Amino acid sequence: MTNKVVNNAQEAVKDIPNNAVLMLGGFGLCGIPENSIDALIQQGVTGLTCISNNAGVDDFGIGLMLKSRQVKKMISSYVGENKEFERQLLSGELEVELIPQGTLAERVRAGGAGIPAFFTPAGVGTEVAEGKEVREFNGKKYLLESWLRADFAIVKAWKGDTAGNLIFKGTARNFNPMMAAAGAITIAEVEELVPAGTLDPNEIHTPGIYVQRIFQGENYQKRIEQRTISIPTNATKDVKPTTVSTAKGLDKNQIAKRIAREIKDGDYVNLGIGIPTLVANYIPENISVVLQSENGLLGIGPFPTEEAIDPDLINAGKQTITMQTGSSLFSSAESFAMIRGEHVDLTILGAMEVSENGDIANWKIPNKMVKGMGGAMDLVASAKNIIVAMQHVSKDGKSKLLSNCTLPITGIHCVKKIVTELAVLEVLAEGGFKLLEIAPNISIDEVKAATEGKLIIEGDIPVIEV
């Protein structure tokens, strides 16, 4: 058997040249090849094109490579809270190709599977579609996307053996399996390296055929981006009371509580970042709901206690979480197959703008802010039902419910219902916002004044129960 074992990260990456194309596994800071990234920084290789869902944070992961100006181009789905990544993008110092997260996962998977191109609904009607072939299948439009391959793929696993077989832990699987298959040379760093034959073949996630080099990493920091914990019930007496919101209309928790009433027994639900994550706190106890996270988990449980935090178990918002009984783990490609295949019943996400035709904008303000589309474009292109949680007006008092979106579009004709601090509204198929419910102490005239798009009012409008 070919000897795939190398001594350390420095030996593993020593022949990576300037201007190489690299794939680096991980989601946020979960499952990133820490040792290999450190070795690349020490080596000083430059001009790199890095394919990664995001770029870590400013002071860890790929963020450090951006800081040391080793990266020429990033191919990612999400900028997130990495300020240096965003700054270099907006200033033009860094070439950036932003891709919907599911499309990114599938392009990588296609590269490893030898499929040069495929059609996907994500990004139709957005700037992602510019210059690409659009074709209609069964009455729905799809974009032609091409595979992604790399000179080197660098992945991180929990366990591996000397034959190159890999096992991932929790949501640290994410992009790692697909990238392992899509690199001309794949380097795997593992927390535990064992002799061939030690691992149960039934538990292997990535077969050794995809791995050319493997080593046991050292001193894993496994940093947590959003350390989120639950408070034990016996500790609530020691918690300081939260400040009561004095803003008019519903607060964020009340918006989430109202949206929770839209969830049906047996639903598979995807919750976006921000207000949508709060919806989980208000799901009625008498119904059974399974929460899906696009980084590879079906069956999200509550936030963990401090003692139960696992850095290898996070949700799409990078928050630490637990798993429900009956949950399952999988790769990011499998996760978006669930979404693209319309197996998710309900998607709840935030927005910066929604148009009266149901278009949504939530990922970019040109020349000012670019967070990336993440998985949003995939979700809005394929979910059966989409509810938006958002503020009705901006901080300067301008309406966010418009005739037409002014910001770059995330998806077209997709939003079904909106819950804001002022009201609950339905987006009609023929266009327009139909007022369904109104927040306590809010008048219909106030909703009219706050809605730039066509507002439809029929009969008596009930008050939202809070």
Beta strands, then each sheet from edge to edge (+ up, - down):
strand 1: 21-24
strand 2: 48-51
strand 3: 71-76
strand 4: 95-98
strand 5: 117-120
strand 6: 134-137
strand 7: 140-146
strand 8: 150-161
strand 9: 166-167
strand 10: 183-194
strand 11: 213-216
strand 12: 268-271
strand 13: 290-293
strand 14: 297-300
strand 15: 323-329
strand 16: 346-350
strand 17: 353-355
strand 18: 360-361
strand 19: 364-365
strand 20: 369-370
strand 21: 386-389
strand 22: 401-402
strand 23: 417-419
strand 24: 423-427
strand 25: 433-438
strand 26: 455-456
sheet 1: 4+ 3+ 2+ 1+ 8+ 9-
sheet 2: 4+ 3+ 2+ 1+ 8+ 10+ 11+
sheet 3: 5+ 7- 6+
sheet 4: 15+ 14- 13+ 12+ 16+ 21+ 23+ 24- 25+ 26+
sheet 5: 18+ 17- 22-
sheet 6: 19+ 20-
end
